[in-house]
Amino acid sequence: MSKYDTTGGIPTREGAYLKLMHHLSEAADQSAVLSHLYNTEDSELDKLMAKGWLGIHQLLMLTISRIREMAANKFQ
């Protein structure tokens, strides 16, 4: 069993794209969760870490958006 989606044993672009988008979305979600969890603490360092994780979430969402734009013409 392969960890890649294949057609006749050859990896597909669509399968790789879908898997990439899924993992990026999961990473963005977990970054937002970490931001929230750090925000529940009282120290200044925790507040700073919360902002950092929120920034990572935003960067991942921007990355997802750019990838969707680039891929839009490929899968029409």
PDB file with SEQRES, HELIX, SHEET and CRYST1 records, atoms N, CA, C and O in Angstrom:
SEQRES   1 A   76  MET SER LYS TYR ASP THR THR GLY GLY ILE PRO THR ARG          
SEQRES   2 A   76  GLU GLY ALA TYR LEU LYS LEU MET HIS HIS LEU SER GLU          
SEQRES   3 A   76  ALA ALA ASP GLN SER ALA VAL LEU SER HIS LEU TYR ASN          
SEQRES   4 A   76  THR GLU ASP SER GLU LEU ASP LYS LEU MET ALA LYS GLY          
SEQRES   5 A   76  TRP LEU GLY ILE HIS GLN LEU LEU MET LEU THR ILE SER          
SEQRES   6 A   76  ARG ILE ARG GLU MET ALA ALA ASN LYS PHE GLN                  
HELIX    1 AA1 ARG A   13  ASN A   39  1                                  27    
HELIX    2 AA2 GLU A   44  ALA A   72  1                                  29    
SHEET    1 AA1 2 THR A   6  THR A   7  0                                        
SHEET    2 AA1 2 ILE A  10  PRO A  11 -1                                        
CRYST1    1.000    1.000    1.000  90.00  90.00  90.00 P 1           1          
ATOM      1  N   MET A   1       0.842  -1.179   0.000  1.00  0.00           N  
ATOM      2  CA  MET A   1       0.000   0.000   0.000  1.00  0.00           C  
ATOM      3  C   MET A   1       0.889   1.245   0.000  1.00  0.00           C  
ATOM      4  O   MET A   1       1.828   1.342   0.790  1.00  0.00           O  
ATOM      5  N   SER A   2       0.593   2.181  -0.877  1.00  0.00           N  
ATOM      6  CA  SER A   2       1.381   3.397  -1.022  1.00  0.00           C  
ATOM      7  C   SER A   2       0.766   4.536  -0.222  1.00  0.00           C  
ATOM      8  O   SER A   2      -0.453   4.602  -0.064  1.00  0.00           O  
ATOM      9  N   LYS A   3       1.595   5.419   0.274  1.00  0.00           N  
ATOM     10  CA  LYS A   3       1.065   6.594   0.967  1.00  0.00           C  
ATOM     11  C   LYS A   3       0.635   7.676  -0.027  1.00  0.00           C  
ATOM     12  O   LYS A   3       0.128   8.725   0.371  1.00  0.00           O  
ATOM     13  N   TYR A   4       0.839   7.415  -1.317  1.00  0.00           N  
ATOM     14  CA  TYR A   4       0.455   8.358  -2.372  1.00  0.00           C  
ATOM     15  C   TYR A   4      -0.771   7.848  -3.109  1.00  0.00           C  
ATOM     16  O   TYR A   4      -0.919   6.643  -3.317  1.00  0.00           O  
ATOM     17  N   ASP A   5      -1.663   8.776  -3.511  1.00  0.00           N  
ATOM     18  CA  ASP A   5      -2.776   8.405  -4.372  1.00  0.00           C  
ATOM     19  C   ASP A   5      -2.214   8.163  -5.762  1.00  0.00           C  
ATOM     20  O   ASP A   5      -1.507   9.008  -6.312  1.00  0.00           O  
ATOM     21  N   THR A   6      -2.530   7.015  -6.320  1.00  0.00           N  
ATOM     22  CA  THR A   6      -1.968   6.689  -7.626  1.00  0.00           C  
ATOM     23  C   THR A   6      -3.050   6.238  -8.591  1.00  0.00           C  
ATOM     24  O   THR A   6      -4.129   5.798  -8.194  1.00  0.00           O  
ATOM     25  N   THR A   7      -2.729   6.360  -9.860  1.00  0.00           N  
ATOM     26  CA  THR A   7      -3.524   5.781 -10.939  1.00  0.00           C  
ATOM     27  C   THR A   7      -2.577   4.872 -11.700  1.00  0.00           C  
ATOM     28  O   THR A   7      -1.643   5.344 -12.349  1.00  0.00           O  
ATOM     29  N   GLY A   8      -2.812   3.579 -11.621  1.00  0.00           N  
ATOM     30  CA  GLY A   8      -1.917   2.636 -12.276  1.00  0.00           C  
ATOM     31  C   GLY A   8      -0.512   2.668 -11.715  1.00  0.00           C  
ATOM     32  O   GLY A   8       0.453   2.411 -12.434  1.00  0.00           O  
ATOM     33  N   GLY A   9      -0.388   2.984 -10.428  1.00  0.00           N  
ATOM     34  CA  GLY A   9       0.922   3.022  -9.793  1.00  0.00           C  
ATOM     35  C   GLY A   9       1.664   4.343  -9.946  1.00  0.00           C  
ATOM     36  O   GLY A   9       2.775   4.492  -9.437  1.00  0.00           O  
ATOM     37  N   ILE A  10       1.062   5.299 -10.639  1.00  0.00           N  
ATOM     38  CA  ILE A  10       1.690   6.609 -10.849  1.00  0.00           C  
ATOM     39  C   ILE A  10       0.973   7.639  -9.979  1.00  0.00           C  
ATOM     40  O   ILE A  10      -0.249   7.764 -10.055  1.00  0.00           O  
ATOM     41  N   PRO A  11       1.722   8.384  -9.149  1.00  0.00           N  
ATOM     42  CA  PRO A  11       1.087   9.408  -8.318  1.00  0.00           C  
ATOM     43  C   PRO A  11       0.336  10.430  -9.180  1.00  0.00           C  
ATOM     44  O   PRO A  11       0.764  10.764 -10.285  1.00  0.00           O  
ATOM     45  N   THR A  12      -0.784  10.914  -8.655  1.00  0.00           N  
ATOM     46  CA  THR A  12      -1.583  11.894  -9.388  1.00  0.00           C  
ATOM     47  C   THR A  12      -1.393  13.292  -8.802  1.00  0.00           C  
ATOM     48  O   THR A  12      -1.153  13.451  -7.605  1.00  0.00           O  
ATOM     49  N   ARG A  13      -1.504  14.288  -9.655  1.00  0.00           N  
ATOM     50  CA  ARG A  13      -1.421  15.673  -9.187  1.00  0.00           C  
ATOM     51  C   ARG A  13      -2.577  16.000  -8.260  1.00  0.00           C  
ATOM     52  O   ARG A  13      -2.404  16.630  -7.217  1.00  0.00           O  
ATOM     53  N   GLU A  14      -3.761  15.558  -8.664  1.00  0.00           N  
ATOM     54  CA  GLU A  14      -4.941  15.871  -7.864  1.00  0.00           C  
ATOM     55  C   GLU A  14      -4.834  15.276  -6.465  1.00  0.00           C  
ATOM     56  O   GLU A  14      -5.148  15.940  -5.478  1.00  0.00           O  
ATOM     57  N   GLY A  15      -4.389  14.020  -6.383  1.00  0.00           N  
ATOM     58  CA  GLY A  15      -4.232  13.376  -5.080  1.00  0.00           C  
ATOM     59  C   GLY A  15      -3.216  14.095  -4.215  1.00  0.00           C  
ATOM     60  O   GLY A  15      -3.442  14.303  -3.023  1.00  0.00           O  
ATOM     61  N   ALA A  16      -2.099  14.475  -4.812  1.00  0.00           N  
ATOM     62  CA  ALA A  16      -1.057  15.194  -4.064  1.00  0.00           C  
ATOM     63  C   ALA A  16      -1.563  16.556  -3.609  1.00  0.00           C  
ATOM     64  O   ALA A  16      -1.292  16.980  -2.485  1.00  0.00           O  
ATOM     65  N   TYR A  17      -2.298  17.241  -4.479  1.00  0.00           N  
ATOM     66  CA  TYR A  17      -2.859  18.564  -4.155  1.00  0.00           C  
ATOM     67  C   TYR A  17      -3.837  18.447  -2.988  1.00  0.00           C  
ATOM     68  O   TYR A  17      -3.763  19.220  -2.033  1.00  0.00           O  
ATOM     69  N   LEU A  18      -4.744  17.488  -3.065  1.00  0.00           N  
ATOM     70  CA  LEU A  18      -5.739  17.332  -2.009  1.00  0.00           C  
ATOM     71  C   LEU A  18      -5.093  17.007  -0.671  1.00  0.00           C  
ATOM     72  O   LEU A  18      -5.500  17.532   0.366  1.00  0.00           O  
ATOM     73  N   LYS A  19      -4.086  16.143  -0.694  1.00  0.00           N  
ATOM     74  CA  LYS A  19      -3.393  15.784   0.540  1.00  0.00           C  
ATOM     75  C   LYS A  19      -2.639  16.999   1.112  1.00  0.00           C  
ATOM     76  O   LYS A  19      -2.664  17.240   2.319  1.00  0.00           O  
ATOM     77  N   LEU A  20      -1.979  17.749   0.240  1.00  0.00           N  
ATOM     78  CA  LEU A  20      -1.268  18.951   0.675  1.00  0.00           C  
ATOM     79  C   LEU A  20      -2.222  19.949   1.321  1.00  0.00           C  
ATOM     80  O   LEU A  20      -1.939  20.489   2.390  1.00  0.00           O  
ATOM     81  N   MET A  21      -3.357  20.189   0.662  1.00  0.00           N  
ATOM     82  CA  MET A  21      -4.322  21.153   1.194  1.00  0.00           C  
ATOM     83  C   MET A  21      -4.891  20.689   2.530  1.00  0.00           C  
ATOM     84  O   MET A  21      -5.113  21.498   3.430  1.00  0.00           O  
ATOM     85  N   HIS A  22      -5.123  19.399   2.655  1.00  0.00           N  
ATOM     86  CA  HIS A  22      -5.626  18.861   3.913  1.00  0.00           C  
ATOM     87  C   HIS A  22      -4.616  19.105   5.045  1.00  0.00           C  
ATOM     88  O   HIS A  22      -4.986  19.569   6.123  1.00  0.00           O  
ATOM     89  N   HIS A  23      -3.355  18.793   4.792  1.00  0.00           N  
ATOM     90  CA  HIS A  23      -2.331  18.949   5.828  1.00  0.00           C  
ATOM     91  C   HIS A  23      -2.095  20.423   6.174  1.00  0.00           C  
ATOM     92  O   HIS A  23      -1.896  20.759   7.342  1.00  0.00           O  
ATOM     93  N   LEU A  24      -2.113  21.290   5.184  1.00  0.00           N  
ATOM     94  CA  LEU A  24      -1.952  22.719   5.462  1.00  0.00           C  
ATOM     95  C   LEU A  24      -3.126  23.248   6.278  1.00  0.00           C  
ATOM     96  O   LEU A  24      -2.941  24.054   7.190  1.00  0.00           O  
ATOM     97  N   SER A  25      -4.326  22.797   5.951  1.00  0.00           N  
ATOM     98  CA  SER A  25      -5.509  23.219   6.692  1.00  0.00           C  
ATOM     99  C   SER A  25      -5.448  22.731   8.137  1.00  0.00           C  
ATOM    100  O   SER A  25      -5.770  23.476   9.062  1.00  0.00           O  
ATOM    101  N   GLU A  26      -5.036  21.490   8.328  1.00  0.00           N  
ATOM    102  CA  GLU A  26      -4.871  20.948   9.686  1.00  0.00           C  
ATOM    103  C   GLU A  26      -3.830  21.747  10.471  1.00  0.00           C  
ATOM    104  O   GLU A  26      -4.035  22.057  11.645  1.00  0.00           O  
ATOM    105  N   ALA A  27      -2.722  22.077   9.822  1.00  0.00           N  
ATOM    106  CA  ALA A  27      -1.665  22.853  10.485  1.00  0.00           C  
ATOM    107  C   ALA A  27      -2.181  24.239  10.880  1.00  0.00           C  
ATOM    108  O   ALA A  27      -1.885  24.731  11.969  1.00  0.00           O  
ATOM    109  N   ALA A  28      -2.947  24.859   9.994  1.00  0.00           N  
ATOM    110  CA  ALA A  28      -3.511  26.174  10.299  1.00  0.00           C  
ATOM    111  C   ALA A  28      -4.466  26.081  11.487  1.00  0.00           C  
ATOM    112  O   ALA A  28      -4.431  26.923  12.384  1.00  0.00           O  
ATOM    113  N   ASP A  29      -5.316  25.061  11.494  1.00  0.00           N  
ATOM    114  CA  ASP A  29      -6.258  24.878  12.598  1.00  0.00           C  
ATOM    115  C   ASP A  29      -5.525  24.682  13.919  1.00  0.00           C  
ATOM    116  O   ASP A  29      -5.886  25.292  14.926  1.00  0.00           O  
ATOM    117  N   GLN A  30      -4.511  23.847  13.923  1.00  0.00           N  
ATOM    118  CA  GLN A  30      -3.786  23.569  15.161  1.00  0.00           C  
ATOM    119  C   GLN A  30      -2.988  24.784  15.636  1.00  0.00           C  
ATOM    120  O   GLN A  30      -2.809  24.976  16.838  1.00  0.00           O  
ATOM    121  N   SER A  31      -2.511  25.600  14.701  1.00  0.00           N  
ATOM    122  CA  SER A  31      -1.823  26.842  15.077  1.00  0.00           C  
ATOM    123  C   SER A  31      -2.788  27.783  15.787  1.00  0.00           C  
ATOM    124  O   SER A  31      -2.418  28.438  16.761  1.00  0.00           O  
ATOM    125  N   ALA A  32      -4.024  27.850  15.300  1.00  0.00           N  
ATOM    126  CA  ALA A  32      -5.035  28.688  15.947  1.00  0.00           C  
ATOM    127  C   ALA A  32      -5.367  28.153  17.341  1.00  0.00           C  
ATOM    128  O   ALA A  32      -5.558  28.932  18.274  1.00  0.00           O  
ATOM    129  N   VAL A  33      -5.435  26.846  17.481  1.00  0.00           N  
ATOM    130  CA  VAL A  33      -5.696  26.241  18.793  1.00  0.00           C  
ATOM    131  C   VAL A  33      -4.557  26.575  19.753  1.00  0.00           C  
ATOM    132  O   VAL A  33      -4.798  26.958  20.898  1.00  0.00           O  
ATOM    133  N   LEU A  34      -3.320  26.429  19.289  1.00  0.00           N  
ATOM    134  CA  LEU A  34      -2.180  26.766  20.145  1.00  0.00           C  
ATOM    135  C   LEU A  34      -2.210  28.238  20.557  1.00  0.00           C  
ATOM    136  O   LEU A  34      -1.914  28.574  21.704  1.00  0.00           O  
ATOM    137  N   SER A  35      -2.566  29.106  19.621  1.00  0.00           N  
ATOM    138  CA  SER A  35      -2.682  30.527  19.941  1.00  0.00           C  
ATOM    139  C   SER A  35      -3.696  30.736  21.057  1.00  0.00           C  
ATOM    140  O   SER A  35      -3.432  31.460  22.018  1.00  0.00           O  
ATOM    141  N   HIS A  36      -4.841  30.108  20.929  1.00  0.00           N  
ATOM    142  CA  HIS A  36      -5.880  30.235  21.953  1.00  0.00           C  
ATOM    143  C   HIS A  36      -5.380  29.711  23.308  1.00  0.00           C  
ATOM    144  O   HIS A  36      -5.587  30.350  24.340  1.00  0.00           O  
ATOM    145  N   LEU A  37      -4.728  28.558  23.295  1.00  0.00           N  
ATOM    146  CA  LEU A  37      -4.259  27.976  24.549  1.00  0.00           C  
ATOM    147  C   LEU A  37      -3.202  28.838  25.228  1.00  0.00           C  
ATOM    148  O   LEU A  37      -3.213  28.994  26.449  1.00  0.00           O  
ATOM    149  N   TYR A  38      -2.296  29.392  24.444  1.00  0.00           N  
ATOM    150  CA  TYR A  38      -1.299  30.298  25.033  1.00  0.00           C  
ATOM    151  C   TYR A  38      -1.963  31.563  25.562  1.00  0.00           C  
ATOM    152  O   TYR A  38      -1.502  32.138  26.548  1.00  0.00           O  
ATOM    153  N   ASN A  39      -3.026  31.994  24.926  1.00  0.00           N  
ATOM    154  CA  ASN A  39      -3.739  33.206  25.348  1.00  0.00           C  
ATOM    155  C   ASN A  39      -4.461  33.019  26.675  1.00  0.00           C  
ATOM    156  O   ASN A  39      -4.825  34.006  27.313  1.00  0.00           O  
ATOM    157  N   THR A  40      -4.677  31.790  27.105  1.00  0.00           N  
ATOM    158  CA  THR A  40      -5.353  31.551  28.378  1.00  0.00           C  
ATOM    159  C   THR A  40      -4.404  31.681  29.564  1.00  0.00           C  
ATOM    160  O   THR A  40      -4.847  31.661  30.713  1.00  0.00           O  
ATOM    161  N   GLU A  41      -3.107  31.815  29.303  1.00  0.00           N  
ATOM    162  CA  GLU A  41      -2.118  31.966  30.374  1.00  0.00           C  
ATOM    163  C   GLU A  41      -1.897  33.450  30.669  1.00  0.00           C  
ATOM    164  O   GLU A  41      -2.287  34.315  29.885  1.00  0.00           O  
ATOM    165  N   ASP A  42      -1.272  33.725  31.800  1.00  0.00           N  
ATOM    166  CA  ASP A  42      -1.144  35.102  32.263  1.00  0.00           C  
ATOM    167  C   ASP A  42       0.193  35.771  31.975  1.00  0.00           C  
ATOM    168  O   ASP A  42       0.284  36.997  32.038  1.00  0.00           O  
ATOM    169  N   SER A  43       1.223  35.008  31.663  1.00  0.00           N  
ATOM    170  CA  SER A  43       2.546  35.629  31.515  1.00  0.00           C  
ATOM    171  C   SER A  43       2.668  36.377  30.186  1.00  0.00           C  
ATOM    172  O   SER A  43       1.970  36.088  29.214  1.00  0.00           O  
ATOM    173  N   GLU A  44       3.572  37.339  30.183  1.00  0.00           N  
ATOM    174  CA  GLU A  44       3.814  38.125  28.967  1.00  0.00           C  
ATOM    175  C   GLU A  44       4.387  37.250  27.853  1.00  0.00           C  
ATOM    176  O   GLU A  44       4.076  37.444  26.678  1.00  0.00           O  
ATOM    177  N   LEU A  45       5.230  36.282  28.235  1.00  0.00           N  
ATOM    178  CA  LEU A  45       5.796  35.370  27.239  1.00  0.00           C  
ATOM    179  C   LEU A  45       4.697  34.541  26.585  1.00  0.00           C  
ATOM    180  O   LEU A  45       4.731  34.316  25.375  1.00  0.00           O  
ATOM    181  N   ASP A  46       3.729  34.086  27.365  1.00  0.00           N  
ATOM    182  CA  ASP A  46       2.616  33.322  26.799  1.00  0.00           C  
ATOM    183  C   ASP A  46       1.785  34.179  25.854  1.00  0.00           C  
ATOM    184  O   ASP A  46       1.339  33.696  24.814  1.00  0.00           O  
ATOM    185  N   LYS A  47       1.576  35.424  26.196  1.00  0.00           N  
ATOM    186  CA  LYS A  47       0.827  36.331  25.309  1.00  0.00           C  
ATOM    187  C   LYS A  47       1.587  36.535  23.998  1.00  0.00           C  
ATOM    188  O   LYS A  47       0.984  36.584  22.926  1.00  0.00           O  
ATOM    189  N   LEU A  48       2.900  36.653  24.089  1.00  0.00           N  
ATOM    190  CA  LEU A  48       3.725  36.794  22.892  1.00  0.00           C  
ATOM    191  C   LEU A  48       3.680  35.521  22.041  1.00  0.00           C  
ATOM    192  O   LEU A  48       3.576  35.590  20.817  1.00  0.00           O  
ATOM    193  N   MET A  49       3.757  34.377  22.690  1.00  0.00           N  
ATOM    194  CA  MET A  49       3.658  33.104  21.974  1.00  0.00           C  
ATOM    195  C   MET A  49       2.301  32.974  21.280  1.00  0.00           C  
ATOM    196  O   MET A  49       2.219  32.451  20.169  1.00  0.00           O  
ATOM    197  N   ALA A  50       1.247  33.445  21.927  1.00  0.00           N  
ATOM    198  CA  ALA A  50      -0.090  33.397  21.327  1.00  0.00           C  
ATOM    199  C   ALA A  50      -0.119  34.203  20.036  1.00  0.00           C  
ATOM    200  O   ALA A  50      -0.696  33.771  19.038  1.00  0.00           O  
ATOM    201  N   LYS A  51       0.503  35.371  20.061  1.00  0.00           N  
ATOM    202  CA  LYS A  51       0.558  36.199  18.849  1.00  0.00           C  
ATOM    203  C   LYS A  51       1.369  35.512  17.755  1.00  0.00           C  
ATOM    204  O   LYS A  51       1.021  35.587  16.577  1.00  0.00           O  
ATOM    205  N   GLY A  52       2.446  34.846  18.149  1.00  0.00           N  
ATOM    206  CA  GLY A  52       3.267  34.125  17.176  1.00  0.00           C  
ATOM    207  C   GLY A  52       2.500  32.997  16.519  1.00  0.00           C  
ATOM    208  O   GLY A  52       2.562  32.834  15.300  1.00  0.00           O  
ATOM    209  N   TRP A  53       1.775  32.212  17.310  1.00  0.00           N  
ATOM    210  CA  TRP A  53       0.987  31.113  16.745  1.00  0.00           C  
ATOM    211  C   TRP A  53      -0.143  31.633  15.864  1.00  0.00           C  
ATOM    212  O   TRP A  53      -0.483  31.017  14.854  1.00  0.00           O  
ATOM    213  N   LEU A  54      -0.725  32.767  16.249  1.00  0.00           N  
ATOM    214  CA  LEU A  54      -1.757  33.366  15.406  1.00  0.00           C  
ATOM    215  C   LEU A  54      -1.152  33.820  14.078  1.00  0.00           C  
ATOM    216  O   LEU A  54      -1.775  33.675  13.026  1.00  0.00           O  
ATOM    217  N   GLY A  55       0.050  34.362  14.129  1.00  0.00           N  
ATOM    218  CA  GLY A  55       0.745  34.757  12.900  1.00  0.00           C  
ATOM    219  C   GLY A  55       1.017  33.559  12.001  1.00  0.00           C  
ATOM    220  O   GLY A  55       0.873  33.651  10.782  1.00  0.00           O  
ATOM    221  N   ILE A  56       1.407  32.446  12.591  1.00  0.00           N  
ATOM    222  CA  ILE A  56       1.629  31.228  11.813  1.00  0.00           C  
ATOM    223  C   ILE A  56       0.324  30.777  11.170  1.00  0.00           C  
ATOM    224  O   ILE A  56       0.308  30.388  10.003  1.00  0.00           O  
ATOM    225  N   HIS A  57      -0.765  30.829  11.924  1.00  0.00           N  
ATOM    226  CA  HIS A  57      -2.077  30.482  11.375  1.00  0.00           C  
ATOM    227  C   HIS A  57      -2.399  31.350  10.154  1.00  0.00           C  
ATOM    228  O   HIS A  57      -2.826  30.845   9.115  1.00  0.00           O  
ATOM    229  N   GLN A  58      -2.189  32.648  10.296  1.00  0.00           N  
ATOM    230  CA  GLN A  58      -2.490  33.569   9.198  1.00  0.00           C  
ATOM    231  C   GLN A  58      -1.602  33.310   7.985  1.00  0.00           C  
ATOM    232  O   GLN A  58      -2.075  33.374   6.850  1.00  0.00           O  
ATOM    233  N   LEU A  59      -0.335  33.022   8.206  1.00  0.00           N  
ATOM    234  CA  LEU A  59       0.565  32.713   7.094  1.00  0.00           C  
ATOM    235  C   LEU A  59       0.161  31.422   6.383  1.00  0.00           C  
ATOM    236  O   LEU A  59       0.223  31.339   5.156  1.00  0.00           O  
ATOM    237  N   LEU A  60      -0.249  30.423   7.149  1.00  0.00           N  
ATOM    238  CA  LEU A  60      -0.705  29.184   6.534  1.00  0.00           C  
ATOM    239  C   LEU A  60      -1.982  29.403   5.726  1.00  0.00           C  
ATOM    240  O   LEU A  60      -2.137  28.831   4.647  1.00  0.00           O  
ATOM    241  N   MET A  61      -2.892  30.223   6.237  1.00  0.00           N  
ATOM    242  CA  MET A  61      -4.124  30.517   5.494  1.00  0.00           C  
ATOM    243  C   MET A  61      -3.798  31.275   4.206  1.00  0.00           C  
ATOM    244  O   MET A  61      -4.425  31.033   3.175  1.00  0.00           O  
ATOM    245  N   LEU A  62      -2.840  32.176   4.253  1.00  0.00           N  
ATOM    246  CA  LEU A  62      -2.405  32.889   3.053  1.00  0.00           C  
ATOM    247  C   LEU A  62      -1.772  31.916   2.055  1.00  0.00           C  
ATOM    248  O   LEU A  62      -2.014  32.010   0.852  1.00  0.00           O  
ATOM    249  N   THR A  63      -0.969  30.991   2.556  1.00  0.00           N  
ATOM    250  CA  THR A  63      -0.358  29.974   1.698  1.00  0.00           C  
ATOM    251  C   THR A  63      -1.429  29.130   1.018  1.00  0.00           C  
ATOM    252  O   THR A  63      -1.345  28.871  -0.182  1.00  0.00           O  
ATOM    253  N   ILE A  64      -2.427  28.703   1.772  1.00  0.00           N  
ATOM    254  CA  ILE A  64      -3.531  27.921   1.208  1.00  0.00           C  
ATOM    255  C   ILE A  64      -4.232  28.703   0.106  1.00  0.00           C  
ATOM    256  O   ILE A  64      -4.535  28.160  -0.956  1.00  0.00           O  
ATOM    257  N   SER A  65      -4.483  29.962   0.362  1.00  0.00           N  
ATOM    258  CA  SER A  65      -5.153  30.809  -0.626  1.00  0.00           C  
ATOM    259  C   SER A  65      -4.332  30.935  -1.908  1.00  0.00           C  
ATOM    260  O   SER A  65      -4.883  30.837  -3.005  1.00  0.00           O  
ATOM    261  N   ARG A  66      -3.044  31.149  -1.786  1.00  0.00           N  
ATOM    262  CA  ARG A  66      -2.171  31.288  -2.961  1.00  0.00           C  
ATOM    263  C   ARG A  66      -2.089  29.991  -3.753  1.00  0.00           C  
ATOM    264  O   ARG A  66      -2.103  30.007  -4.984  1.00  0.00           O  
ATOM    265  N   ILE A  67      -2.003  28.877  -3.052  1.00  0.00           N  
ATOM    266  CA  ILE A  67      -1.956  27.578  -3.736  1.00  0.00           C  
ATOM    267  C   ILE A  67      -3.252  27.343  -4.496  1.00  0.00           C  
ATOM    268  O   ILE A  67      -3.229  26.850  -5.624  1.00  0.00           O  
ATOM    269  N   ARG A  68      -4.389  27.692  -3.886  1.00  0.00           N  
ATOM    270  CA  ARG A  68      -5.674  27.540  -4.580  1.00  0.00           C  
ATOM    271  C   ARG A  68      -5.720  28.384  -5.850  1.00  0.00           C  
ATOM    272  O   ARG A  68      -6.206  27.935  -6.888  1.00  0.00           O  
ATOM    273  N   GLU A  69      -5.211  29.604  -5.757  1.00  0.00           N  
ATOM    274  CA  GLU A  69      -5.180  30.474  -6.938  1.00  0.00           C  
ATOM    275  C   GLU A  69      -4.327  29.870  -8.047  1.00  0.00           C  
ATOM    276  O   GLU A  69      -4.733  29.848  -9.208  1.00  0.00           O  
ATOM    277  N   MET A  70      -3.149  29.381  -7.685  1.00  0.00           N  
ATOM    278  CA  MET A  70      -2.247  28.792  -8.686  1.00  0.00           C  
ATOM    279  C   MET A  70      -2.840  27.524  -9.293  1.00  0.00           C  
ATOM    280  O   MET A  70      -2.664  27.268 -10.484  1.00  0.00           O  
ATOM    281  N   ALA A  71      -3.539  26.730  -8.485  1.00  0.00           N  
ATOM    282  CA  ALA A  71      -4.072  25.461  -8.956  1.00  0.00           C  
ATOM    283  C   ALA A  71      -5.387  25.607  -9.699  1.00  0.00           C  
ATOM    284  O   ALA A  71      -5.802  24.690 -10.407  1.00  0.00           O  
ATOM    285  N   ALA A  72      -6.051  26.751  -9.548  1.00  0.00           N  
ATOM    286  CA  ALA A  72      -7.383  26.917 -10.130  1.00  0.00           C  
ATOM    287  C   ALA A  72      -7.401  26.629 -11.635  1.00  0.00           C  
ATOM    288  O   ALA A  72      -8.345  26.009 -12.127  1.00  0.00           O  
ATOM    289  N   ASN A  73      -6.403  27.056 -12.354  1.00  0.00           N  
ATOM    290  CA  ASN A  73      -6.374  26.842 -13.796  1.00  0.00           C  
ATOM    291  C   ASN A  73      -5.975  25.423 -14.170  1.00  0.00           C  
ATOM    292  O   ASN A  73      -6.295  24.964 -15.266  1.00  0.00           O  
ATOM    293  N   LYS A  74      -5.297  24.735 -13.301  1.00  0.00           N  
ATOM    294  CA  LYS A  74      -4.804  23.381 -13.601  1.00  0.00           C  
ATOM    295  C   LYS A  74      -5.903  22.327 -13.555  1.00  0.00           C  
ATOM    296  O   LYS A  74      -5.823  21.322 -14.261  1.00  0.00           O  
ATOM    297  N   PHE A  75      -6.940  22.547 -12.724  1.00  0.00           N  
ATOM    298  CA  PHE A  75      -7.942  21.518 -12.519  1.00  0.00           C  
ATOM    299  C   PHE A  75      -9.286  21.860 -13.154  1.00  0.00           C  
ATOM    300  O   PHE A  75     -10.293  21.229 -12.832  1.00  0.00           O  
ATOM    301  N   GLN A  76      -9.322  22.837 -14.040  1.00  0.00           N  
ATOM    302  CA  GLN A  76     -10.591  23.196 -14.706  1.00  0.00           C  
ATOM    303  C   GLN A  76     -10.823  22.363 -15.912  1.00  0.00           C  
ATOM    304  O   GLN A  76     -11.837  22.528 -16.590  1.00  0.00           O  
TER     305      GLN A  76                                                      
END                                                                             
